């Protein structure tokens, strides 16, 4: 699946930006192995709040220009912890902008009837779908929505939604800055996205041009308050194109080396 960039502005040949994709801190449901999905019943634990406050350290050497968040409380609580850390920092000024934008498409994967059930119960009741969920087999991961009697394919739906929300974010960023100039491969727009673990994988995957079959690939799973840094260079400004040059790495909690396509300018 590819990100479809529908651009309405006249830009320079290359558009460049960085996205920091952050999963929320640990919740009570995480701690008790309860499936949350896109339901909004869980809250950060004390450990989750600490994780979120610590994740601020991953941003201290940059200045975020925009923040986009999930509407779910656990993501909003995580952002609040980041803001508290920013306010108490010894830096000369804040690194986070004062406002943020909630995007409904940044909610976690829709898990329908699975939401609120324990992992052990889901494994017992739905062994084939649970295996497909763990192994990243999107065509075999099926979940019933009793209210409508519809059988859904949550992984496929999530990747479609991730693709769509990238377009929304790119469109909003273009409206804020018509010309995004690159200076020594440092990107002018730095976007913080506070969301979820599964949705984070889908954001990373669709940014890289991967489809849902790459879900749960080794090395791409977000822990609580895991942060991935994604850089895009030379985005083709015609419709239906993705970045010509990209690279990504884990920024928090343990920084990793850059992973890139072979064309990334100055990739290391």
Residue pairs with C-beta under 8 A, 6 or more apart in sequence:
1 159
1 160
1 163
1 205
1 206
1 209
1 210
1 211
1 212
2 163
2 206
2 209
2 240
2 242
3 163
3 166
3 167
3 170
3 206
3 207
3 209
3 242
3 243
4 163
4 167
4 239
4 240
4 241
5 167
5 170
5 235
5 236
5 237
5 239
5 240
5 241
5 242
6 167
6 171
6 239
7 170
7 171
7 174
7 237
7 238
7 239
8 171
8 174
9 174
9 175
9 178
10 178
11 174
11 178
11 179
11 180
11 237
12 179
12 180
12 181
13 234
13 237
14 180
14 182
14 233
14 234
14 235
15 174
15 180
15 232
15 234
15 235
15 237
16 180
16 181
16 182
16 187
16 188
16 189
16 231
16 232
16 233
16 234
16 235
17 173
17 180
17 187
17 188
17 189
17 190
17 191
17 231
17 232
18 62
18 187
18 189
18 190
18 191
18 229
18 230
18 231
18 232
19 169
19 191
19 192
19 193
19 203
19 207
19 229
19 230
19 232
20 58
20 59
20 64
20 190
20 191
20 192
20 193
20 227
20 228
20 229
20 230
20 251
21 193
21 195
21 200
21 203
21 204
21 222
21 227
21 228
21 229
21 230
22 55
22 78
22 192
22 193
22 194
22 195
22 200
22 225
22 226
22 227
22 252
23 195
23 196
23 197
23 200
23 222
23 223
23 224
23 225
23 226
23 227
24 44
24 48
24 52
24 70
24 72
24 74
24 75
24 77
24 78
24 194
24 195
24 196
24 224
24 225
25 44
25 45
25 47
25 48
25 49
25 50
25 51
25 52
25 55
25 74
25 77
25 78
25 81
25 224
25 225
26 44
26 45
26 47
26 48
26 51
26 224
26 225
27 36
27 42
27 43
27 44
27 45
27 48
27 74
28 34
28 42
28 43
28 45
29 35
29 36
29 41
29 42
30 36
30 42
30 45
30 48
30 224
31 45
31 47
32 118
33 118
33 119
33 120
34 42
34 116
34 117
34 118
34 119
35 111
35 114
35 115
35 116
35 117
35 118
35 119
35 122
36 42
36 74
36 108
36 111
36 115
37 108
37 109
37 110
37 111
37 112
37 114
37 115
37 154
38 72
38 107
38 108
38 109
38 110
38 111
38 115
39 111
39 115
39 116
40 71
40 72
40 73
40 74
41 116
42 73
42 74
43 73
43 74
43 77
44 52
44 74
44 77
44 78
44 81
48 74
48 77
48 78
48 224
48 225
49 77
49 81
51 224
51 225
52 77
52 78
52 81
52 82
52 225
53 81
53 82
53 84
53 85
54 225
54 253
55 78
55 82
55 225
55 227
55 252
55 253
56 81
56 82
56 85
56 86
56 89
57 252
58 227
58 251
58 252
59 82
59 95
59 96
59 192
60 89
60 91
60 95
62 95
62 190
63 95
63 190
64 95
64 96
64 97
64 190
64 191
64 192
65 97
65 176
65 188
65 189
65 190
65 191
66 97
66 100
66 101
66 172
66 173
66 176
66 189
66 190
66 191
66 192
67 79
67 96
67 97
67 99
67 100
67 101
67 191
67 192
67 193
67 194
68 100
68 101
68 102
68 103
68 106
68 169
68 191
68 192
68 193
68 194
69 75
69 76
69 79
69 100
69 101
69 102
69 103
69 106
69 193
69 194
69 195
70 76
70 102
70 103
70 106
70 107
70 108
70 194
70 195
70 196
70 199
71 102
71 103
71 104
71 106
71 107
72 107
72 108
72 196
74 196
75 106
75 194
75 195
75 196
76 102
76 194
78 194
78 225
79 100
79 194
82 96
82 194
83 96
86 94
86 95
86 96
87 94
89 95
96 192
100 194
101 172
103 165
103 168
103 169
105 161
105 162
105 164
105 165
105 168
106 165
106 193
106 194
106 195
106 196
106 199
107 195
107 196
107 199
108 195
108 196
108 197
108 198
108 199
109 154
109 155
109 157
109 158
109 196
109 198
109 199
109 202
110 152
110 154
110 157
110 158
111 143
111 154
112 143
112 144
112 145
112 146
112 152
112 154
113 143
113 144
113 145
113 146
114 122
114 126
114 143
117 125
122 130
123 130
126 143
128 140
129 140
129 141
129 142
129 143
131 137
131 140
132 138
132 139
132 140
132 141
132 142
133 141
133 155
134 216
135 216
136 155
136 212
136 213
136 214
136 215
136 216
136 217
137 213
138 153
138 155
138 156
138 159
138 211
138 212
138 213
138 215
139 153
139 156
141 153
141 154
141 155
142 151
142 152
142 153
143 151
143 152
143 154
144 150
144 151
144 152
145 151
145 152
155 212
155 215
156 212
158 198
158 199
158 202
158 212
159 202
159 205
159 206
159 211
159 212
159 215
161 199
161 202
162 199
162 202
162 203
162 205
162 206
163 206
165 203
166 203
166 206
166 207
169 191
169 193
170 235
173 180
173 189
173 191
176 189
177 188
177 189
180 187
180 188
180 189
181 188
182 188
182 233
185 231
185 233
185 265
185 266
187 231
187 232
187 233
193 203
195 203
196 222
197 221
197 222
197 223
197 224
197 226
198 215
200 222
200 226
200 228
201 215
201 216
201 220
201 221
201 222
202 212
202 215
204 220
204 228
204 230
204 248
205 211
205 212
205 214
205 215
205 220
207 230
207 232
207 242
207 243
207 246
207 248
208 246
208 248
208 261
209 242
214 220
222 228
223 253
225 252
225 253
226 250
226 252
226 253
227 250
227 251
227 252
227 253
228 248
228 249
228 250
228 251
229 248
229 249
229 250
229 251
230 246
230 247
230 248
231 246
231 247
231 248
232 243
232 245
232 246
233 243
233 244
233 245
233 246
233 264
233 265
234 243
234 244
234 245
234 265
235 241
235 242
235 243
235 244
236 242
236 243
236 244
244 263
245 260
245 261
245 263
245 264
245 265
245 267
246 260
246 261
246 264
247 258
247 259
247 260
247 261
247 264
247 267
248 258
248 259
248 260
249 255
249 256
249 257
249 258
249 259
250 256
257 268
258 264
258 267
258 268
260 267
